[in-house]
Amino acid sequence: MDLATTVSLPIVRGPVALAKSLGAIDRLSGGRLIACVGPGSSARDYAAVGIPFDERWKRLDEVIQTLRALWNREGAVFKGSFYNTEGIILEPFPAQKSGPPIWVGSWGSKAGLQRVARLADGWLASGYNTTPELFTKGLQQLQEFLVTASKDPSSFPNAIATMWLYITEEQRDSERMLNEVLAPALNRPVVELRERLPIGSAQNCAEKLAAYQNVGVQRVYLWPLADELQQIKIFMRQVVPLIDGKIKT
């Protein structure tokens, strides 16, 4: 089983501290970590650490290269406008020779997907910010950018995170989760979340996830809204067989 972050924030946390933590996790797990990073979307996070919010994109470009340099066993140094790894040695190194693969989170903008193609080892999309149609469009665009970056689109991995899940055959329970838990937390319209996320009956959840499978999504990181262990058991017993059986009713 692989281990993966969703979107870690190396700018806010600091690349040295994050590289040390992720490197230790990779070593302890025997090289099974996938590190997913992004700039985050909260200006308050940046204010808390005294970094201008409008620098986040330029810093993200540099911080990805900084992480790779910190994990490099050959002593490669990165010097940028914001970060410099000269003289920093983070031992012990991760188990994976070049460090954990770095995936970049993007909601699917042109600039975001260009960054994924240029700097990342994989693309992490967001469950509540996409649909099968939007993912298809983003994937097609990413594949074009990968060719430009001299990378093989057929071997470039992808996943969707922030895919909140709650399986119930009771409509009032699913509506309660949408209206009282998720919509207030995300500040998104209930109708949009109801359409996009696997919250509802096993049949409904299977259909939504199968739609992503059909357009080329390789992995989905599920996030149960409550009763985590029980929800995963229900998912394995009731949803997975429907997906494997191509949603037969």
N, C-alpha and C positions, 0 to 999 in steps of 0.2 A: 504494500500500500504506500503510495506517495504521500508526502506531507506538502502542504502548500499554504502560503499566506493568501489572503485576498489582496487588498491594496494596502501595503505598508507605505508609510510616508517618510522616506529617507531625508527629505528636506527638513521636515519638522523635527524628526527624532535625531537627526544628525547622522551623516553617512558612516562615521567611524563606529559609533555605538550600535547602529543597526547592522553593519557588516560583522561586528564581533558577535552579536546575538545570533544572527542567521548562520554565521559560520559555525558556531557551537552547535546549533540545532542540526545542521547538516552532518557534522562529525558524529554527534551522538546517535543520529538515525542511520548511520552507515551510508550517507550520500543519497538520501531519498527526498531532499527538499527542493521545491520549486518556489523561488522568490518572486512575488508579484509586487510591483511598485507603481506609484502614481503620485501626482502632486497634492491630491486632496482637493476639496472644494469649499473649505471653511476658512474665511478670512480671520475668524477668531483664533483658529489654531496657529496661524502665522503671527498674529498679534501677541499671542502668549509666549512665543519664543523670540520675538523681536526681529522677525524677517518680513520684509515688504511682500505683500500678497502678489503684487504685480510682477515680481521676479520669479514666480513659481515655474514658469515654462522654461526659461533660460537655465534655471538651477536644475530642473529635472534632467535636461540634456546632459549637464555636467555630472550630476550625482550618479547617474547610471554608469558612466565611465569611471567615476571614483570608486564605486563598489567593485567593479571588475579589477581595478588596479590593486585595491586592498586585498583581494583574494588571490592575486597572482603570485605564484611561488617563485617566479623568476625575478621578482623585484621591479617590475614595470612601474613607472611613476606617471601619474596624471597631474598636470598643472593646468588649471583653468582660471577663469575670472573670479570664481567663488570658492573653489576647492583645490587643495594641493596635498598629494599623498607623500611627498618627499620626506624621507626619514621615518615613516610610519610602518611598522611591521606588526601585523596582527597574527601572532601565533597562539595556539596551533591553527593551522590552516584548515579550511573545510575539507571534508572527505573527497568531494568531487574535485578533480584536478584543477579545473579552472574556476571553481566555485559553483554554487547553485545556478542553474539557468535563470535568467531574469526575464520575466514576462512583464509587459507594460499594460496597465489598465487604460482603456479608452472607450468612451461611449459611442464612438463611431464617426467623429468629425474627420474631415480631410487631414487637418494638421495632426490630429492624434494618431491616425492610422499611418501617416508618413513617419511619425516618430517610432511607432511600433516596428515598421519595416526597417527603419534605419538602425535602431539601437537594441531591439528586443529579440528574445529567443522564443517568444510566444505572445499571443494576444488574449487579454482578459476583458471580456465585455460585461455589461451590467444588466442583470435580469429585469430590473424595473425601468431601465432606460432603453429597452429594445423590444422588438417583436421579430418573428421569423422573417418578415419582409424587410425590416430594417437591417437585420443581421445579414441577410443575403446580399443586400446592397453594399454593406460595409465590407463583407468578405471579398466580394468581387473587386472592390476598390483596393483593398489591402493586397490582393494577389498581384495587381498591376504594380503597386509600389514595391513589392518584394522582388519582382523581376528587375525593376530599375535599380534596386539595391543589391543585385546579383545574388539573391537568395532563392531557394527552391520553394515555390508556393505549395507544392504537394506534400512537403515534409514539415511545414511550419504549423505548429500546434495552436489550438485555440480552446477557450473555455468560457463559460458564463458564470459569474459569481453574483452575490446578493440576490439569489433566487430563493426568496422566502417561500416557505412551504407550510401548509396546514391542511391535512386531509380529514374531512368529516362529511358524513352523509346528511348532516343537519344544516340546512341553509342558514338558520339563525346563528349558528356557531361560526360559520365562515364569514357572514356579514359582520358579526361582532369583531372578529379578528381584523377585518378590513377597516371598519369604521372607528373602532376604539383603540386599536394597537398600531396598525401599519400606517394608515393615512396621516394621523397626527405626527408620527415619528418622521415620515418622509416629506410631509407637506405636499402631498400629491393627491389629485382627485381620485376618489374611490373607484369611479368607473374605469379609469385608466389602469389602476392596480388590479381590479377584478379581471380585466381583459388579459393582462400580461402575465400574472403570476399563478402558480399552481396552488390555489387556495380554494378548496371545495371538495367535491366528491372524488373518489379514486378514478372514476372514468374521466372526469374533467381534467384532473391533474395529469393523467396519462396522455390525454390528447394534446395538451399544451407542450409537454416535454417531447412527445414524439414529433411534433411539428418542428421543433428545433433540431432534433436528430435528422430529420428529412432534409434540412437545408445546410447540413455540414457542421453542426456544433458537435465537438468531440467529447467535451466533458461539461458537466453542470455541477456546481458546488451548491448543494441544497442547504437551506438555513431554516430549520423548523422554528416556528414562532413560539411554540410552547411544547411541553411534554416531549422533549427532544428524543429520548430513547424510544418511547412508545411510538412517536411519529415515524421514526426510521424503520421500526418493525412493521408498522402498517404499510409504509412505502414498499418495503421488500415483499410483503405478502400480497398486497392488493394492486399496487401500481406497476411494479416491474413486470409481472406476467402480462398485463395488458399491453405494455410497450413491446415486449418480446413477441407478443401475438399479433402485432400490428393493429392494436385497438379494435379487436373484434367485440361485438356486442351480442 
